Amino acid sequence: MNDNLSAHLRTVTRLTFFFLSVCFICWAVLPAQQAWWGGLVVGTVASLVNALHLAWKIDRIGARAAAGGNGRASLGFFTRACIGLLAAVIATMTFDFRVEAVAAGLFVAQLATLLLGFWTKRKRGRTQSLDERGENN
């Protein structure tokens, strides 16, 4: 996998696991809202699976393009949508969790990716020179 992609994916995975640990702690501390925290956990796990699947697909498409391959390449939206639907079905049919919490959890990895991108862009902007030719004066 591309070094930048794998580094960002590792960071997103760590952030997602941190969020999951917070959800599990809140689930244990606040037993009255177990249906909400459980749904958030299921949605977050599905979100992480979606992010890992999308990274794998991007890596495959990049390798095919670098090898000069032709053919149709897709990012697998249908598969990722089915993962989200499966998370909602599992949460409501098996565990009786809230589907609204599952829907909110489905955005966690994508939100972590967005925030990581903003943070990286800001960090890169501070370290690079702002003069026209890029010289260090």
Backbone as JSON Lines, residues from 0, in Angstrom:
{"i":0,"aa":"M","n":[0.84,-1.17,0.0],"ca":[0.0,0.0,0.0],"c":[0.89,1.24,0.0]}
{"i":1,"aa":"N","n":[0.42,2.29,-0.57],"ca":[1.15,3.55,-0.62],"c":[1.5,3.99,0.8]}
{"i":2,"aa":"D","n":[2.73,4.51,0.97],"ca":[3.19,4.87,2.31],"c":[2.31,5.94,2.96]}
{"i":3,"aa":"N","n":[1.97,6.99,2.19],"ca":[1.11,8.03,2.76],"c":[-0.27,7.5,3.09]}
{"i":4,"aa":"L","n":[-0.81,6.67,2.21],"ca":[-2.14,6.12,2.45],"c":[-2.12,5.21,3.67]}
{"i":5,"aa":"S","n":[-1.11,4.35,3.78],"ca":[-1.08,3.45,4.93],"c":[-0.83,4.21,6.23]}
{"i":6,"aa":"A","n":[-0.04,5.27,6.2],"ca":[0.18,6.06,7.41],"c":[-1.1,6.77,7.83]}
{"i":7,"aa":"H","n":[-1.82,7.33,6.87],"ca":[-3.08,7.99,7.19],"c":[-4.12,6.98,7.66]}
{"i":8,"aa":"L","n":[-4.13,5.81,7.04],"ca":[-5.08,4.79,7.43],"c":[-4.79,4.28,8.85]}
{"i":9,"aa":"R","n":[-3.52,4.15,9.19],"ca":[-3.17,3.76,10.57],"c":[-3.65,4.81,11.57]}
{"i":10,"aa":"T","n":[-3.48,6.07,11.24],"ca":[-3.92,7.14,12.13],"c":[-5.44,7.15,12.26]}
{"i":11,"aa":"V","n":[-6.14,6.98,11.16],"ca":[-7.6,6.93,11.2],"c":[-8.06,5.72,12.02]}
{"i":12,"aa":"T","n":[-7.38,4.59,11.87],"ca":[-7.72,3.4,12.65],"c":[-7.51,3.66,14.13]}
{"i":13,"aa":"R","n":[-6.41,4.31,14.49],"ca":[-6.16,4.62,15.9],"c":[-7.22,5.57,16.46]}
{"i":14,"aa":"L","n":[-7.57,6.59,15.69],"ca":[-8.6,7.52,16.14],"c":[-9.95,6.81,16.31]}
{"i":15,"aa":"T","n":[-10.25,5.91,15.39],"ca":[-11.51,5.17,15.47],"c":[-11.52,4.25,16.69]}
{"i":16,"aa":"F","n":[-10.4,3.58,16.95],"ca":[-10.33,2.73,18.13],"c":[-10.41,3.55,19.42]}
{"i":17,"aa":"F","n":[-9.84,4.74,19.42],"ca":[-9.98,5.62,20.57],"c":[-11.45,5.99,20.78]}
{"i":18,"aa":"F","n":[-12.14,6.33,19.7],"ca":[-13.56,6.65,19.8],"c":[-14.36,5.44,20.28]}
{"i":19,"aa":"L","n":[-14.01,4.25,19.8],"ca":[-14.69,3.04,20.26],"c":[-14.47,2.81,21.75]}
{"i":20,"aa":"S","n":[-13.26,3.07,22.23],"ca":[-13.0,2.89,23.66],"c":[-13.82,3.88,24.49]}
{"i":21,"aa":"V","n":[-13.96,5.1,24.01],"ca":[-14.81,6.07,24.71],"c":[-16.26,5.59,24.72]}
{"i":22,"aa":"C","n":[-16.71,5.04,23.59],"ca":[-18.08,4.53,23.52],"c":[-18.29,3.38,24.5]}
{"i":23,"aa":"F","n":[-17.32,2.47,24.59],"ca":[-17.46,1.35,25.52],"c":[-17.44,1.81,26.97]}
{"i":24,"aa":"I","n":[-16.63,2.8,27.28],"ca":[-16.61,3.35,28.65],"c":[-17.95,4.0,28.97]}
{"i":25,"aa":"C","n":[-18.48,4.78,28.04],"ca":[-19.78,5.42,28.26],"c":[-20.89,4.37,28.35]}
{"i":26,"aa":"W","n":[-20.77,3.3,27.59],"ca":[-21.74,2.21,27.64],"c":[-21.75,1.58,29.04]}
{"i":27,"aa":"A","n":[-20.57,1.42,29.63],"ca":[-20.48,0.83,30.97],"c":[-20.92,1.8,32.05]}
{"i":28,"aa":"V","n":[-20.62,3.08,31.88],"ca":[-20.92,4.07,32.92],"c":[-22.39,4.5,32.87]}
{"i":29,"aa":"L","n":[-22.95,4.58,31.69],"ca":[-24.33,5.05,31.52],"c":[-25.22,3.91,31.02]}
{"i":30,"aa":"P","n":[-25.65,3.03,31.91],"ca":[-26.43,1.86,31.46],"c":[-27.81,2.21,30.91]}
{"i":31,"aa":"A","n":[-28.32,3.38,31.22],"ca":[-29.64,3.76,30.71],"c":[-29.63,4.02,29.21]}
{"i":32,"aa":"Q","n":[-28.48,4.4,28.66],"ca":[-28.36,4.67,27.23],"c":[-27.59,3.58,26.49]}
{"i":33,"aa":"Q","n":[-27.69,2.34,26.93],"ca":[-26.95,1.26,26.28],"c":[-27.36,1.08,24.83]}
{"i":34,"aa":"A","n":[-28.61,1.3,24.51],"ca":[-29.07,1.15,23.12],"c":[-28.4,2.17,22.21]}
{"i":35,"aa":"W","n":[-28.17,3.37,22.71],"ca":[-27.51,4.41,21.9],"c":[-26.02,4.1,21.74]}
{"i":36,"aa":"W","n":[-25.35,3.79,22.84],"ca":[-23.91,3.52,22.76],"c":[-23.62,2.26,21.96]}
{"i":37,"aa":"G","n":[-24.45,1.25,22.11],"ca":[-24.27,0.03,21.32],"c":[-24.44,0.28,19.84]}
{"i":38,"aa":"G","n":[-25.44,1.06,19.48],"ca":[-25.63,1.41,18.07],"c":[-24.47,2.21,17.52]}
{"i":39,"aa":"L","n":[-23.93,3.1,18.34],"ca":[-22.77,3.88,17.92],"c":[-21.55,2.99,17.71]}
{"i":40,"aa":"V","n":[-21.4,1.98,18.56],"ca":[-20.29,1.04,18.41],"c":[-20.43,0.24,17.11]}
{"i":41,"aa":"V","n":[-21.62,-0.28,16.86],"ca":[-21.83,-1.07,15.64],"c":[-21.61,-0.21,14.4]}
{"i":42,"aa":"G","n":[-22.13,1.0,14.41],"ca":[-21.93,1.9,13.27],"c":[-20.48,2.28,13.07]}
{"i":43,"aa":"T","n":[-19.75,2.48,14.15],"ca":[-18.34,2.85,14.05],"c":[-17.51,1.7,13.51]}
{"i":44,"aa":"V","n":[-17.81,0.49,13.93],"ca":[-17.09,-0.68,13.4],"c":[-17.37,-0.82,11.91]}
{"i":45,"aa":"A","n":[-18.62,-0.64,11.5],"ca":[-18.95,-0.7,10.07],"c":[-18.25,0.43,9.31]}
{"i":46,"aa":"S","n":[-18.13,1.6,9.92],"ca":[-17.44,2.71,9.3],"c":[-15.96,2.4,9.08]}
{"i":47,"aa":"L","n":[-15.34,1.78,10.07],"ca":[-13.94,1.4,9.93],"c":[-13.75,0.34,8.86]}
{"i":48,"aa":"V","n":[-14.66,-0.63,8.8],"ca":[-14.59,-1.64,7.74],"c":[-14.74,-0.98,6.37]}
{"i":49,"aa":"N","n":[-15.65,-0.03,6.26],"ca":[-15.81,0.7,5.0],"c":[-14.55,1.46,4.62]}
{"i":50,"aa":"A","n":[-13.91,2.1,5.59],"ca":[-12.68,2.86,5.31],"c":[-11.56,1.92,4.86]}
{"i":51,"aa":"L","n":[-11.43,0.78,5.52],"ca":[-10.4,-0.19,5.12],"c":[-10.68,-0.76,3.73]}
{"i":52,"aa":"H","n":[-11.94,-1.03,3.45],"ca":[-12.31,-1.54,2.12],"c":[-12.03,-0.5,1.04]}
{"i":53,"aa":"L","n":[-12.35,0.75,1.32],"ca":[-12.11,1.81,0.34],"c":[-10.61,2.0,0.1]}
{"i":54,"aa":"A","n":[-9.8,1.93,1.15],"ca":[-8.35,2.04,0.99],"c":[-7.8,0.89,0.16]}
{"i":55,"aa":"W","n":[-8.32,-0.3,0.38],"ca":[-7.89,-1.46,-0.4],"c":[-8.26,-1.29,-1.87]}
{"i":56,"aa":"K","n":[-9.48,-0.79,-2.14],"ca":[-9.9,-0.58,-3.52],"c":[-9.06,0.51,-4.2]}
{"i":57,"aa":"I","n":[-8.76,1.58,-3.48],"ca":[-7.93,2.65,-4.04],"c":[-6.54,2.13,-4.36]}
{"i":58,"aa":"D","n":[-6.0,1.3,-3.5],"ca":[-4.68,0.72,-3.75],"c":[-4.7,-0.19,-4.98]}
{"i":59,"aa":"R","n":[-5.74,-0.97,-5.13],"ca":[-5.86,-1.84,-6.3],"c":[-6.01,-1.04,-7.58]}
{"i":60,"aa":"I","n":[-6.82,0.01,-7.54],"ca":[-7.01,0.85,-8.73],"c":[-5.7,1.55,-9.1]}
{"i":61,"aa":"G","n":[-4.98,2.04,-8.1],"ca":[-3.68,2.67,-8.37],"c":[-2.67,1.71,-8.94]}
{"i":62,"aa":"A","n":[-2.63,0.49,-8.42],"ca":[-1.7,-0.51,-8.96],"c":[-2.06,-0.88,-10.39]}
{"i":63,"aa":"R","n":[-3.35,-0.99,-10.68],"ca":[-3.78,-1.31,-12.04],"c":[-3.44,-0.18,-12.99]}
{"i":64,"aa":"A","n":[-3.62,1.06,-12.54],"ca":[-3.3,2.2,-13.4],"c":[-1.8,2.32,-13.62]}
{"i":65,"aa":"A","n":[-0.99,2.02,-12.59],"ca":[0.46,2.11,-12.72],"c":[0.99,1.02,-13.64]}
{"i":66,"aa":"A","n":[0.31,-0.11,-13.68],"ca":[0.73,-1.2,-14.56],"c":[0.24,-1.01,-15.98]}
{"i":67,"aa":"G","n":[-0.51,0.05,-16.23],"ca":[-1.0,0.33,-17.57],"c":[-2.22,-0.49,-17.92]}
{"i":68,"aa":"G","n":[-2.87,-1.04,-16.94],"ca":[-4.05,-1.86,-17.19],"c":[-5.24,-1.01,-17.6]}
{"i":69,"aa":"N","n":[-6.08,-1.61,-18.36],"ca":[-7.3,-0.92,-18.74],"c":[-8.47,-1.69,-18.13]}
{"i":70,"aa":"G","n":[-9.6,-1.19,-18.34],"ca":[-10.79,-1.82,-17.76],"c":[-11.48,-0.86,-16.82]}
{"i":71,"aa":"R","n":[-12.65,-1.25,-16.47],"ca":[-13.46,-0.4,-15.6],"c":[-13.07,-0.61,-14.16]}
{"i":72,"aa":"A","n":[-12.88,0.47,-13.46],"ca":[-12.53,0.39,-12.05],"c":[-13.56,1.17,-11.26]}
{"i":73,"aa":"S","n":[-14.06,0.54,-10.21],"ca":[-15.02,1.23,-9.35],"c":[-14.52,1.2,-7.92]}
{"i":74,"aa":"L","n":[-15.07,2.08,-7.1],"ca":[-14.66,2.15,-5.7],"c":[-15.53,1.28,-4.81]}
{"i":75,"aa":"G","n":[-16.45,0.53,-5.36],"ca":[-17.25,-0.4,-4.59],"c":[-18.28,0.25,-3.7]}
{"i":76,"aa":"F","n":[-19.02,1.21,-4.24],"ca":[-20.04,1.88,-3.43],"c":[-21.11,0.9,-2.96]}
{"i":77,"aa":"F","n":[-21.51,0.0,-3.84],"ca":[-22.57,-0.95,-3.49],"c":[-22.14,-1.82,-2.31]}
{"i":78,"aa":"T","n":[-20.9,-2.27,-2.31],"ca":[-20.4,-3.09,-1.21],"c":[-20.39,-2.29,0.09]}
{"i":79,"aa":"R","n":[-19.92,-1.05,0.03],"ca":[-19.87,-0.22,1.23],"c":[-21.27,0.12,1.73]}
{"i":80,"aa":"A","n":[-22.21,0.32,0.82],"ca":[-23.59,0.57,1.23],"c":[-24.19,-0.67,1.89]}
{"i":81,"aa":"C","n":[-23.86,-1.84,1.37],"ca":[-24.35,-3.07,1.98],"c":[-23.75,-3.3,3.36]}
{"i":82,"aa":"I","n":[-22.5,-2.89,3.57],"ca":[-21.9,-3.0,4.91],"c":[-22.67,-2.12,5.89]}
{"i":83,"aa":"G","n":[-23.01,-0.92,5.49],"ca":[-23.8,-0.03,6.34],"c":[-25.18,-0.58,6.61]}
{"i":84,"aa":"L","n":[-25.81,-1.15,5.59],"ca":[-27.13,-1.75,5.76],"c":[-27.05,-2.97,6.68]}
{"i":85,"aa":"L","n":[-26.02,-3.77,6.52],"ca":[-25.82,-4.93,7.39],"c":[-25.64,-4.51,8.84]}
{"i":86,"aa":"A","n":[-24.91,-3.43,9.06],"ca":[-24.72,-2.92,10.42],"c":[-26.06,-2.5,11.02]}
{"i":87,"aa":"A","n":[-26.9,-1.84,10.23],"ca":[-28.21,-1.42,10.73],"c":[-29.09,-2.62,11.03]}
{"i":88,"aa":"V","n":[-29.05,-3.62,10.19],"ca":[-29.86,-4.83,10.41],"c":[-29.38,-5.57,11.65]}
{"i":89,"aa":"I","n":[-28.08,-5.73,11.79],"ca":[-27.53,-6.42,12.96],"c":[-27.88,-5.67,14.24]}
{"i":90,"aa":"A","n":[-27.77,-4.36,14.19],"ca":[-28.03,-3.55,15.39],"c":[-29.49,-3.6,15.81]}
{"i":91,"aa":"T","n":[-30.4,-3.63,14.86],"ca":[-31.82,-3.58,15.21],"c":[-32.43,-4.96,15.41]}
{"i":92,"aa":"M","n":[-32.04,-5.93,14.62],"ca":[-32.65,-7.25,14.71],"c":[-32.02,-8.14,15.79]}
{"i":93,"aa":"T","n":[-30.72,-8.01,15.98],"ca":[-30.02,-8.89,16.91],"c":[-29.9,-8.28,18.29]}
{"i":94,"aa":"F","n":[-29.49,-7.03,18.38],"ca":[-29.16,-6.43,19.67],"c":[-30.16,-5.4,20.16]}
{"i":95,"aa":"D","n":[-31.1,-4.99,19.36],"ca":[-32.08,-3.97,19.73],"c":[-31.42,-2.63,20.07]}
{"i":96,"aa":"F","n":[-30.44,-2.25,19.23],"ca":[-29.8,-0.95,19.38],"c":[-30.55,0.08,18.55]}
{"i":97,"aa":"R","n":[-30.25,1.33,18.76],"ca":[-30.91,2.42,18.03],"c":[-30.29,2.58,16.64]}
{"i":98,"aa":"V","n":[-31.14,2.61,15.62],"ca":[-30.66,2.74,14.25],"c":[-30.11,4.14,14.0]}
{"i":99,"aa":"E","n":[-30.6,5.14,14.74],"ca":[-30.07,6.5,14.59],"c":[-28.61,6.56,15.05]}
{"i":100,"aa":"A","n":[-28.3,5.82,16.1],"ca":[-26.92,5.78,16.58],"c":[-26.02,5.04,15.59]}
{"i":101,"aa":"V","n":[-26.56,4.01,14.95],"ca":[-25.79,3.29,13.93],"c":[-25.49,4.23,12.76]}
{"i":102,"aa":"A","n":[-26.48,4.99,12.35],"ca":[-26.29,5.95,11.24],"c":[-25.24,7.0,11.61]}
{"i":103,"aa":"A","n":[-25.26,7.46,12.84],"ca":[-24.24,8.43,13.27],"c":[-22.87,7.78,13.32]}
{"i":104,"aa":"G","n":[-22.79,6.54,13.74],"ca":[-21.51,5.84,13.81],"c":[-20.91,5.56,12.45]}
{"i":105,"aa":"L","n":[-21.74,5.48,11.43],"ca":[-21.23,5.22,10.08],"c":[-20.37,6.35,9.54]}
{"i":106,"aa":"F","n":[-20.42,7.52,10.17],"ca":[-19.64,8.66,9.71],"c":[-18.35,8.87,10.48]}
{"i":107,"aa":"V","n":[-18.05,8.05,11.46],"ca":[-16.91,8.31,12.35],"c":[-15.58,8.22,11.6]}
{"i":108,"aa":"A","n":[-15.33,7.15,10.86],"ca":[-14.05,7.01,10.17],"c":[-13.89,8.07,9.08]}
{"i":109,"aa":"Q","n":[-14.98,8.39,8.4],"ca":[-14.9,9.42,7.36],"c":[-14.64,10.79,7.97]}
{"i":110,"aa":"L","n":[-15.25,11.05,9.11],"ca":[-15.0,12.32,9.81],"c":[-13.57,12.37,10.32]}
{"i":111,"aa":"A","n":[-13.06,11.24,10.82],"ca":[-11.66,11.2,11.27],"c":[-10.72,11.44,10.1]}
{"i":112,"aa":"T","n":[-11.05,10.89,8.93],"ca":[-10.22,11.11,7.73],"c":[-10.24,12.58,7.33]}
{"i":113,"aa":"L","n":[-11.4,13.2,7.38],"ca":[-11.51,14.61,7.02],"c":[-10.71,15.49,7.99]}
{"i":114,"aa":"L","n":[-10.87,15.26,9.28],"ca":[-10.13,16.04,10.28],"c":[-8.63,15.81,10.16]}
{"i":115,"aa":"L","n":[-8.22,14.57,9.89],"ca":[-6.79,14.29,9.69],"c":[-6.26,15.01,8.46]}
{"i":116,"aa":"G","n":[-7.05,15.09,7.4],"ca":[-6.63,15.82,6.21],"c":[-6.46,17.3,6.47]}
{"i":117,"aa":"F","n":[-7.41,17.89,7.2],"ca":[-7.28,19.31,7.56],"c":[-6.05,19.55,8.43]}
{"i":118,"aa":"W","n":[-5.83,18.68,9.39],"ca":[-4.69,18.83,10.3],"c":[-3.37,18.69,9.53]}
{"i":119,"aa":"T","n":[-3.29,17.72,8.62],"ca":[-2.08,17.53,7.83],"c":[-1.83,18.72,6.92]}
{"i":120,"aa":"K","n":[-2.87,19.23,6.29],"ca":[-2.73,20.4,5.42],"c":[-2.25,21.61,6.21]}
{"i":121,"aa":"R","n":[-2.79,21.81,7.39],"ca":[-2.39,22.94,8.23],"c":[-0.95,22.78,8.7]}
{"i":122,"aa":"K","n":[-0.59,21.57,9.08],"ca":[0.77,21.31,9.53],"c":[1.78,21.5,8.39]}
{"i":123,"aa":"R","n":[1.43,21.02,7.21],"ca":[2.31,21.17,6.05],"c":[2.45,22.64,5.66]}
{"i":124,"aa":"G","n":[1.38,23.41,5.8],"ca":[1.42,24.84,5.48],"c":[2.33,25.62,6.41]}
{"i":125,"aa":"R","n":[2.42,25.19,7.67],"ca":[3.28,25.87,8.63],"c":[4.75,25.53,8.43]}
{"i":126,"aa":"T","n":[5.05,24.36,7.92],"ca":[6.45,23.96,7.78],"c":[7.07,24.41,6.47]}
{"i":127,"aa":"Q","n":[6.25,24.69,5.45],"ca":[6.79,25.11,4.17],"c":[6.96,26.62,4.12]}
{"i":128,"aa":"S","n":[7.93,27.04,3.32],"ca":[8.19,28.45,3.14],"c":[7.07,29.1,2.34]}
{"i":129,"aa":"L","n":[6.79,30.34,2.66],"ca":[5.72,31.05,1.98],"c":[6.22,32.02,0.92]}
{"i":130,"aa":"D","n":[7.56,32.13,0.76],"ca":[8.04,33.04,-0.27],"c":[7.85,32.41,-1.64]}
{"i":131,"aa":"E","n":[7.99,33.23,-2.67],"ca":[7.6,32.83,-4.01],"c":[8.42,31.67,-4.57]}
{"i":132,"aa":"R","n":[9.72,31.68,-4.38],"ca":[10.56,30.67,-4.98],"c":[10.85,29.5,-4.04]}
{"i":133,"aa":"G","n":[10.39,29.55,-2.84],"ca":[10.6,28.46,-1.91],"c":[11.97,28.46,-1.26]}
{"i":134,"aa":"E","n":[12.67,29.57,-1.35],"ca":[14.0,29.64,-0.74],"c":[13.89,29.91,0.74]}
{"i":135,"aa":"N","n":[14.83,29.42,1.46],"ca":[14.89,29.71,2.89],"c":[15.8,30.91,3.09]}
{"i":136,"aa":"N","n":[15.26,32.01,3.51],"ca":[16.04,33.24,3.7],"c":[16.47,33.39,5.13]}
